[in-house]
Amino acid sequence: QAPVPKFKIDFYMESECPGCKSFTTSALTDALNALADHIQLRAIPYGNANLNGTKIMCQHGHAECAGNKVMLCMMEQYPDWTAWFPAFKCIESSDKPPLNVTRKCLSAQGMDVDAVMQCADGEQGELLHLKAAKETLGLDPPHKFTPWVVVDGKPLGDKVMDLLPRLCKKLPPSAAASVDACHPQFKAPLSPSTSQLSRGPQFCYP
């Protein structure tokens, strides 16, 4: 029996991008629910920000930078994605600025809110944001928009909403057979790139 692969998913995003919110709460959540044991997830919140020396200007303003740093500090202190993703999804599910829901979202998961905020408001948060900036700016090929999702080193481009069916195709047949979500009764067609832009998430372009 073929060993089941672990998919390495790197999600380059920014906390206030509508497309990132939509991807997090739909396609990404669906993939994690179906294939949690087969996924290694990282989120890298920087996205389309501008880096000038060591100063970061976020695409959607100060609230987005604050949200990015909360997420980075949360992931730093709770490295396993199964620990940080519920709070991350809670923040991304809200239409309010990230800081307005941080306490509620983190507390609901039993996280140490004060420790996360101390990191986000201090030098550590700035350094983590700079590290995310350098990783995002070093992407090859470079990202074109957010959400930008890289699976096992290959970007999905505008097919991000097809994450789960694409992962299912990569599973050995014996493993895919036991994953109900890989065999939906009513299949949505895999989206061609043209219609993806109209029916997919609202991408944020630099």
N, C-alpha and C positions, 0 to 999 in steps of 0.2 A: 504493500500500500504506500502510495507516494506521501512523503511528509507534507503537511499543510504549511504553506508559506506564511510568513508574517509580512504584512504589507506596511511599508513605511510611508506614512502620509504626513507631508509638511504643508501646513495651511498658512499661506502668507496673506495677511488680512489687516484691517484697521477697524477699530471698535465701533465707529459710527457709519460705516459704509452699508447702505441698504442691502446690497448684494451679499455682503458677508453675513449680515443678520439672517437673510433668507436662506443662504446655503447652510449655515450653522443649524438652523431650526428645522430644516427639511432633509436635504440629501445627506448631509454629514451625520445627523442624528440617525437616519434610517440605516446608514452603513454601519455605524457603531452598534446599534441595537442588533443588527443581523450578524455581524462578524467581529464582535468585541475581542474574542480570543485570538483573532488573526491580525489585529491592527496595532501598530505603534504610532501614536498620534502626537504631533507637535503643532503648536500654533505660534506664529511669529508675527506679533502685532507691530507693524510699522507702515506697511502698505505703500501709499503714494505720498508719504510725507517728504519734506525737503530737509536735507542735512546741510547746514552751513557751519563748517568747523565742528563744534560739538553742540550746536544749537539745532533742535529739531522743531520744524514748523509742520504741524499735522494738517492734512487736507481738509478736515472738518473742524479745525480750530482746537482751542485749548481743551475743551471737554473730551475730544478724542484722544489727545495726548495723555490726559489723566486716566482715561479708560484703558489705554494701551498699557500704561505702567501698572495699574491694578492687576491686569491679566498676567503680565510678566512676573510680578511679585508673587501672585497666587501660584503660578506654575513653578517658580523657583522654590517655594516653600512646600508645595505638594506635587512632587515631580511626576507621579503616576497619573496618566491622563484620566483614569477612572475616578481619581480623587478631585481633579480640578474641573473636568468638563461640565458637570451639572451646574456649578456656579457660573462658569463661562457662558453656557447656554442661557441661563437665567438673565445674565446681563444683556446678551445679544437679542433676547426675546422682547426686551422692553423698548418702547419708543422714547423713554426718558433718557437724559444724559447718564452715562455709566455711573458716575459718582452718586447720582440720586438713588440708585438701586443696589449699589455695592454692598452696603451693610445688610440689607434684607437677603440678597442672593447668597452671600458668603455665610451668614449666620444660619440660614436654612440647611446648609451642608455641614454645620459644625466646625467651620473654619475659624481660625483666630483672626478676626477682622482687624483688630488693633495692630497686630504684627504685620499683616499685609499692607495696611495703610501707612504704617511707619516706613516700610520699605518704599511704597509708591511715592510718598511725599519727600523722600530723602535722596541721598546721593546714590544709593543702591538702585533705586528705580530709574534714575537718569542713566546709570551705567548699563543696566539691562536694556533700556530703550536704545542706547547707542549700539549695543551688541546686535540687537534685532535689525537696526538700520544697516549695519555693515553686512550682515548676512543677506538681507533683502537686496541691497545694492550690488552684492557680489553674485547674484543669481546668473547662471549661464545655461540656457538663454535667459535674458532679463525678463522680468514679469511685465505684462502688458496692461494689466488691470487687476483689481481685486474683486472677488476672491480669486487668488491664484493658488492652485492646488497641484502639488508635485507628488506623484506616487512612484515609489522606488526610483527616484531620480528623474522621472519623465513628467513634464507638465501636462495637465489635462486640457489646458487652454480653455476654450469656451464650452467644453463638455463637462463642466464641473457637476451639473445637476444629474449626470449619468454615473456618478461615482459608484453606487452600489452595483448596477448591472455590469459595469466594467470590472469591478473586483470579482464578482461572481464568475465572469469568464476566465479569470486568471486562476481560479481554484481548480485543483484536481477534481475530475468528475465525481470521485468517491466522496470527497469532502463537500462539494456543492450539493450533492444529493440530499445531505442531511440539513441543509439550510433552506427553510421554507421560503424565505424572502428571495432566494435565487430562482424560485419557480412560481412567480405570481400567477394567479388564475387569470387575471385581466392585465395583459402587458401593455405598458405605454411604449410607443416606438422609441428607440434610441434617437435622440434629437440630432438632426443634421445641423451643421454649424450655423446656417443662415437662420432657421427658425428658432434656434436656441437663443439667439439674441432677443427675439421678441417674447418668447414664452419663459425664458430663463430668468435668473436673478438680474437685478439692476446693477450691472457692473459699474465700478468706479474707476475711471481712467485717470492717469496722472495729469 
